[in-house]
Amino acid sequence: MKEYAKHEKDLIRSYEDKGYTHSYRYENDKLVDSNTGKAYAPEAIYIVAEHRYEGMSNPSDLSILFVIETKDGGKGTLLMGYGPSANLELAEFFKNVPKSNVSNNENLNGN
C-alpha cells in the first residue's frame, strides 16, 4: 500500500493533480462549491474517498478529508474537523449522504 501523504495539504494537492480542484464549504444545510457557488443537498454528492488525520503535535486535533464528486460533474475536497472541534451540523450533513453514494473508489492510498 502506498502512503501518499502524512499531512492533509499534501493529500489535497495529490487529489488536485487528479482533477479534484473544487473546494466546498457548508452553508444553509448544503455543501456549496466555492468555485461556482452551486449548492448541493446530501443526495447530490458522492463521497469517493475519505481520510482521517490526527494532529502531529496534538492528537486531539482530528480531521477528515472528504473527496467529493457532485451529480453535475464537480470534483473537489472538503476538510472537516471532528472530535471536540467538530461542526455538528456538517457532520449531520455527511450522515445524510445516501450510503449508495459513498465509496472508496478514488482513495489514493489504495484502502
C-alpha positions in Angstrom: 0.0 0.0 0.0 1.4 3.4 -1.0 1.0 6.2 1.6 0.6 9.4 -0.4 0.7 11.9 2.3 1.1 12.3 6.1 -0.5 15.8 6.0 -3.9 16.9 4.7 -2.4 19.6 2.5 -0.2 17.2 0.7 -3.0 14.8 0.1 -5.3 17.6 -1.2 -2.5 18.6 -3.7 -2.4 14.9 -4.8 -6.2 14.9 -5.4 -6.0 18.3 -7.2 -3.5 16.7 -9.6 -6.2 14.1 -10.3 -8.8 16.8 -11.1 -10.4 17.3 -7.7 -9.8 21.1 -7.9 -13.0 22.4 -6.4 -13.4 23.2 -2.7 -16.6 23.0 -0.8 -18.0 24.7 2.3 -21.1 24.1 4.4 -23.7 26.8 4.3 -27.5 26.7 5.0 -27.7 22.9 5.2 -26.0 22.5 1.9 -22.4 22.0 0.5 -21.5 25.0 -1.6 -18.9 24.8 -4.3 -16.6 27.7 -3.6 -15.7 27.9 -7.3 -19.2 28.0 -8.8 -21.5 28.9 -5.8 -23.7 25.9 -6.6 -25.3 24.3 -3.5 -25.8 20.6 -3.1 -28.0 18.5 -0.8 -26.6 15.3 0.6 -28.2 13.2 -2.1 -26.5 15.2 -4.8 -23.0 14.4 -3.8 -20.8 11.3 -3.9 -18.0 10.7 -1.4 -15.4 8.8 -3.3 -12.7 8.7 -0.6 -12.1 9.9 2.9 -9.0 10.2 5.0 -8.8 10.7 8.8 -6.0 12.5 10.4 -4.7 13.1 13.9 -2.7 16.3 14.6 1.0 15.8 14.6 1.6 17.9 17.7 -1.8 17.4 19.3 -3.6 14.0 18.7 -6.9 15.6 19.7 -6.7 17.8 16.5 -8.8 15.4 14.4 -9.9 16.0 10.8 -11.4 14.1 7.9 -10.7 14.9 4.3 -13.7 14.1 2.1 -13.1 13.7 -1.6 -16.3 14.6 -3.4 -17.9 14.3 -6.8 -21.3 16.0 -7.5 -24.1 14.8 -9.6 -23.3 17.5 -12.2 -19.7 16.6 -12.5 -17.9 18.8 -9.9 -14.9 17.2 -8.2 -13.2 18.5 -5.1 -12.4 18.2 -1.4 -13.7 19.3 2.0 -11.7 19.2 5.2 -13.8 18.8 8.3 -12.7 18.8 11.9 -14.1 16.0 14.1 -13.9 15.1 17.7 -14.0 18.1 20.1 -13.7 20.6 17.3 -16.5 19.0 15.1 -19.1 21.1 13.3 -22.1 19.1 14.3 -24.3 20.4 11.5 -21.7 19.5 8.9 -21.3 16.0 10.5 -25.0 15.5 10.3 -25.0 16.6 6.6 -22.4 13.8 5.8 -24.5 11.3 7.8 -27.4 12.1 5.5 -25.4 11.3 2.3 -27.1 8.1 1.0 -24.9 5.0 1.7 -25.2 4.2 -2.1 -23.3 7.5 -2.7 -20.3 6.5 -0.6 -17.4 4.5 -1.9 -13.6 4.4 -1.5 -13.1 4.2 -5.3 -10.7 7.1 -5.6 -8.7 6.6 -2.5 -5.1 7.4 -3.4 -3.8 5.2 -0.5 -5.4 2.2 -2.0 -7.5 1.5 1.1 
